[in-house]
Amino acid sequence: MSGKANMLIQQVDRTDATREVWGMKGRLLVGLLGCLLLALPALADPGGDPSDQLNPQARYYYDLGMNHFRKKEWNQAIQAYLQAVGVEPRFPEAWNNLGFCYRKMGNNQRALDAYRRAIDLRPDFASAHEYIGRLYIAMGNRDAAMRHYEILRRLDAKLAAELFQAIQANNSDYGE
């Protein structure tokens, strides 16, 4: 074979090898991007953060409620969340946290009303479904807790697993 023909064959071989490497890199990149897109919902906070477009006064009361919530000062948190929903009635995060505080205080009916309001405002609110499921456990209504577990399975697998463990243990505070 002539030198020119041999060089041409080597050049073609390098081009094919380059295409193969870039093809593998491209497939790897597409795969990684796909995994990232699938993981994005899991990276989000299940309860969500109140919208930046929220009424500033409602946000102030919500943040005040969160400060009391973190300290387990349920009565003070309730008062702050009531102020928040008084200013902004369509505030699912405040309704949800209000329900949590009422549950911790043993006021199941008010907790139920608050959780239902949060879910009415945002039907896909995973934390509200978890918390109302825990409330139903505390109220001895396993069937209702299981209904919210089934909803939660489609919304947030981790929260669903935690709720299921609480249902199995028959303890609303289990794993919380």
Secondary structure, DSSP 8 states (H G I E B T S, - for coil): --HHHHHHHHHHHHHHHHHHHHHHHHHHHHHHHHHHHHHHHHHS-TT----TTS-HHHHHHHHHHHHHHHTT-HHHHHHHHHHHHHH-SS-HHHHHHHHHHHHHHT-HHHHHHHHHHHHHH-TT-HHHHHHHHHHHHHTT-HHHHHHHHHHHHHH-HHHHHHHHHHHHHT-TTTT-
